[in-house]
Amino acid sequence: MGNSLVIIFADMFSTTAPLILILSLFVTVVLLFYYLFFFARLAFFKNKTVKVSSALPPLSTIVCAKNEQYNLEKNIPELLRQQYESPFELLLVNDNSEDDTKHVMQWMSRDYLQLKVINMERKNKESVGKKYPLSIGIREAKHEHLLLTDADCRPVSEQWAAKMASAYQPGIDIVLGYGPYEKQPGFLNKVIRFETFHAALQYLSYALAGHPYMGVGRNLSYKKDLFTQHKGFASINHIPGGDDDLFISKAANPNNTAIMIDTDAYTVSVPPKTWAAWKHQKTRHYSTSKYYKLKHKFFLGLYSLSQFLFYPLLITAAVVYSWSIALAILVIKSTIQYLIFSGAMKKLNEKDLVRWIFLMDLWMMVYYLMFANTLWKKEKKTW
């Protein structure tokens, strides 16, 4: 009896060990495909040198705010210092704020002629989240080219608007920008900034590969006519989020989307201070991913699953098959990942994160477990 069990377990081991290695190799090949086919496009991307001049299109910048009086006091002056030679306006949409947002907006509008205030005092029961006030702002905008950001964001330079608008070339209707978080001490700040970089690595690289699927409302531009053609947010009014990613997923195509990653074209935000606040923010953002197009969900899901499985499969392969082969796989994968990620980090002015690449790569297993439930969790109908 004892010998029979030994034989059975030996047969199982001889069958399972090669299978584990094959699975580990498959996951590695998948990750290398993403690194080399998608992410390398951003790592080696070169911004086209476009002369910023009076030839820029007239521009309407829109900021929606709900209980944002302190952020408005700090950030609106930065938005109004933009060096933009063509006609320029800033629209502030107050969405039923209960603090002094309305008074701050009105006070600022007296000092700046290019600032227009829209006060909403009624709620649209058919639309939830930020989409309705944003739709009102877009409707009231005087100009065809729109530039969107949030009340808690500030441009990193006085060339932000000009740089974003300079990406418009014939046939371009959408410009995707980058909105990093401030660099602060602490591990949480590194996690938040790496996750923000990692998300940008994906949506910017996918756009360069002809598969645009999202943008971020912190730094996004598109044409008013495009918004009208797609009937605005009508198809996603019932979803709290999606004013940036779901609309871009619907309206973008391989030919009408450009990216702008010049360091003067960024907006920067203050990151959450606690793990709970950050998790709440990311849960809200990820709740819209279930509504992505099937091909985008496949690409994003395969990448995430491969990231999650890489280390468990590799460690198991090292134990049950060969540690030397597992080590060779790790070296090849890590070397290529480092070259691509570090190049992209330098492009996005996140050089200090380079030393954290491998630790954050391990952290991503925990990250995916933390937010896995957002795939089926019901969204809260708030901003």
ChimeraX attribute file (.defattr): number of C-alpha atoms within 10 A of each C-alpha:
attribute: neighborCount
match mode: 1-to-1
recipient: residues
	/A:1	5
	/A:2	6
	/A:3	7
	/A:4	9
	/A:5	10
	/A:6	11
	/A:7	11
	/A:8	11
	/A:9	11
	/A:10	12
	/A:11	11
	/A:12	11
	/A:13	14
	/A:14	13
	/A:15	11
	/A:16	15
	/A:17	17
	/A:18	15
	/A:19	14
	/A:20	19
	/A:21	22
	/A:22	14
	/A:23	16
	/A:24	23
	/A:25	18
	/A:26	14
	/A:27	23
	/A:28	22
	/A:29	15
	/A:30	14
	/A:31	22
	/A:32	18
	/A:33	14
	/A:34	18
	/A:35	21
	/A:36	14
	/A:37	13
	/A:38	22
	/A:39	26
	/A:40	22
	/A:41	20
	/A:42	27
	/A:43	22
	/A:44	12
	/A:45	15
	/A:46	11
	/A:47	12
	/A:48	10
	/A:49	9
	/A:50	10
	/A:51	11
	/A:52	15
	/A:53	12
	/A:54	12
	/A:55	10
	/A:56	20
	/A:57	19
	/A:58	18
	/A:59	24
	/A:60	26
	/A:61	23
	/A:62	24
	/A:63	25
	/A:64	23
	/A:65	25
	/A:66	18
	/A:67	17
	/A:68	20
	/A:69	20
	/A:70	14
	/A:71	16
	/A:72	24
	/A:73	15
	/A:74	14
	/A:75	16
	/A:76	21
	/A:77	13
	/A:78	16
	/A:79	22
	/A:80	17
	/A:81	13
	/A:82	16
	/A:83	14
	/A:84	22
	/A:85	14
	/A:86	14
	/A:87	14
	/A:88	19
	/A:89	21
	/A:90	24
	/A:91	23
	/A:92	26
	/A:93	25
	/A:94	24
	/A:95	23
	/A:96	17
	/A:97	16
	/A:98	12
	/A:99	13
	/A:100	12
	/A:101	24
	/A:102	24
	/A:103	11
	/A:104	15
	/A:105	24
	/A:106	16
	/A:107	11
	/A:108	17
	/A:109	17
	/A:110	11
	/A:111	9
	/A:112	13
	/A:113	10
	/A:114	14
	/A:115	19
	/A:116	20
	/A:117	17
	/A:118	18
	/A:119	16
	/A:120	16
	/A:121	9
	/A:122	8
	/A:123	12
	/A:124	10
	/A:125	9
	/A:126	9
	/A:127	18
	/A:128	20
	/A:129	20
	/A:130	20
	/A:131	24
	/A:132	23
	/A:133	26
	/A:134	23
	/A:135	17
	/A:136	14
	/A:137	25
	/A:138	26
	/A:139	14
	/A:140	14
	/A:141	20
	/A:142	17
	/A:143	18
	/A:144	15
	/A:145	22
	/A:146	25
	/A:147	23
	/A:148	22
	/A:149	21
	/A:150	20
	/A:151	23
	/A:152	21
	/A:153	25
	/A:154	25
	/A:155	24
	/A:156	17
	/A:157	18
	/A:158	17
	/A:159	20
	/A:160	25
	/A:161	26
	/A:162	23
	/A:163	24
	/A:164	25
	/A:165	24
	/A:166	20
	/A:167	25
	/A:168	24
	/A:169	11
	/A:170	7
	/A:171	10
	/A:172	17
	/A:173	23
	/A:174	27
	/A:175	24
	/A:176	26
	/A:177	26
	/A:178	26
	/A:179	26
	/A:180	25
	/A:181	20
	/A:182	14
	/A:183	16
	/A:184	13
	/A:185	8
	/A:186	9
	/A:187	9
	/A:188	16
	/A:189	20
	/A:190	18
	/A:191	19
	/A:192	21
	/A:193	20
	/A:194	22
	/A:195	17
	/A:196	15
	/A:197	22
	/A:198	14
	/A:199	15
	/A:200	23
	/A:201	22
	/A:202	19
	/A:203	24
	/A:204	26
	/A:205	25
	/A:206	23
	/A:207	25
	/A:208	20
	/A:209	15
	/A:210	16
	/A:211	20
	/A:212	29
	/A:213	25
	/A:214	29
	/A:215	29
	/A:216	22
	/A:217	20
	/A:218	25
	/A:219	28
	/A:220	24
	/A:221	31
	/A:222	24
	/A:223	20
	/A:224	19
	/A:225	14
	/A:226	16
	/A:227	19
	/A:228	12
	/A:229	9
	/A:230	13
	/A:231	10
	/A:232	22
	/A:233	22
	/A:234	13
	/A:235	12
	/A:236	18
	/A:237	19
	/A:238	16
	/A:239	21
	/A:240	21
	/A:241	25
	/A:242	28
	/A:243	24
	/A:244	21
	/A:245	21
	/A:246	23
	/A:247	21
	/A:248	22
	/A:249	19
	/A:250	16
	/A:251	20
	/A:252	25
	/A:253	17
	/A:254	14
	/A:255	14
	/A:256	19
	/A:257	24
	/A:258	24
	/A:259	24
	/A:260	23
	/A:261	22
	/A:262	20
	/A:263	16
	/A:264	17
	/A:265	22
	/A:266	26
	/A:267	24
	/A:268	18
	/A:269	18
	/A:270	13
	/A:271	18
	/A:272	16
	/A:273	12
	/A:274	11
	/A:275	13
	/A:276	10
	/A:277	12
	/A:278	17
	/A:279	16
	/A:280	12
	/A:281	12
	/A:282	15
	/A:283	20
	/A:284	18
	/A:285	16
	/A:286	17
	/A:287	22
	/A:288	20
	/A:289	18
	/A:290	12
	/A:291	16
	/A:292	19
	/A:293	13
	/A:294	10
	/A:295	11
	/A:296	18
	/A:297	15
	/A:298	12
	/A:299	12
	/A:300	15
	/A:301	12
	/A:302	16
	/A:303	16
	/A:304	15
	/A:305	14
	/A:306	18
	/A:307	20
	/A:308	21
	/A:309	15
	/A:310	20
	/A:311	18
	/A:312	13
	/A:313	21
	/A:314	24
	/A:315	19
	/A:316	17
	/A:317	26
	/A:318	18
	/A:319	12
	/A:320	15
	/A:321	19
	/A:322	16
	/A:323	15
	/A:324	11
	/A:325	14
	/A:326	20
	/A:327	15
	/A:328	11
	/A:329	16
	/A:330	16
	/A:331	12
	/A:332	12
	/A:333	16
	/A:334	16
	/A:335	11
	/A:336	16
	/A:337	22
	/A:338	16
	/A:339	14
	/A:340	19
	/A:341	23
	/A:342	21
	/A:343	21
	/A:344	26
	/A:345	21
	/A:346	14
	/A:347	19
	/A:348	21
	/A:349	16
	/A:350	17
	/A:351	13
	/A:352	12
	/A:353	18
	/A:354	17
	/A:355	11
	/A:356	13
	/A:357	17
	/A:358	13
	/A:359	9
	/A:360	17
	/A:361	17
	/A:362	14
	/A:363	13
	/A:364	17
	/A:365	18
	/A:366	12
	/A:367	16
	/A:368	14
	/A:369	10
	/A:370	12
	/A:371	15
	/A:372	12
	/A:373	13
	/A:374	18
	/A:375	14
	/A:376	9
	/A:377	11
	/A:378	9
	/A:379	16
	/A:380	14
	/A:381	13
	/A:382	11
	/A:383	12
